[in-house]
Amino acid sequence: MKIYVTYRGKEMELFVNQEKVRISDVLKILNLSREYVFVVRDNEVLDPKDELKDGEKIRVINAISGG
């Protein structure tokens, strides 16, 4: 399965050797924590349990916090 990911202005293709790929799988491959990023598809924030389809495009956005 191929997933297109945009992160920090760079577009990359991820090839995953699984039939079902969840957002949590993508974050694990990218070595990112859900606590520090949001994953967006078509302007909708996705849950770590959401599944992706072959050829889908997603954006990974760093969460900004402050006090």
C-alpha positions in Angstrom: 0.0 0.0 0.0 1.2 3.5 -0.8 0.4 6.5 1.3 1.3 10.1 0.4 2.4 12.1 3.4 3.1 15.8 3.7 5.1 16.8 6.8 7.0 20.0 7.4 6.6 21.1 3.8 8.0 17.9 2.4 6.0 15.3 0.5 6.9 11.7 0.8 5.6 8.3 -0.3 5.3 5.6 2.3 5.1 2.0 1.2 3.5 -0.2 3.8 3.4 -4.0 3.4 0.0 -4.3 5.1 -3.6 -4.5 3.8 -4.9 -2.3 6.6 -3.0 0.8 7.6 -4.2 3.0 10.4 -3.0 6.5 11.3 -1.2 5.1 14.3 0.8 2.8 11.9 1.9 5.9 9.9 2.9 7.8 13.0 4.9 4.8 14.2 6.7 4.6 10.8 7.5 8.3 11.0 8.6 7.9 14.6 6.1 10.6 15.7 3.8 10.7 18.8 0.1 11.5 18.6 0.7 13.9 21.5 2.7 16.2 19.3 1.1 16.0 15.8 -2.3 16.1 14.1 -3.1 14.1 11.0 -5.4 15.7 8.5 -7.2 14.3 5.4 -9.3 16.7 3.3 -9.3 19.3 6.2 -10.6 16.7 8.7 -8.5 15.8 11.8 -8.2 12.0 11.9 -8.2 9.7 14.9 -5.2 7.2 15.4 -7.7 4.3 14.8 -8.8 5.6 11.4 -7.8 3.5 8.4 -6.3 4.7 5.2 -6.8 3.5 1.6 -4.1 2.9 -1.0 -3.0 6.1 -2.6 -4.5 8.5 0.0 -2.9 11.8 0.8 -2.6 13.0 4.4 -0.9 15.9 6.1 0.9 15.6 9.4 0.9 18.9 11.3 2.9 19.7 14.5 0.8 20.7 17.5 1.6 24.0 19.0 1.1 24.6 22.7 2.1 27.3 25.0 1.3 28.9 28.3 
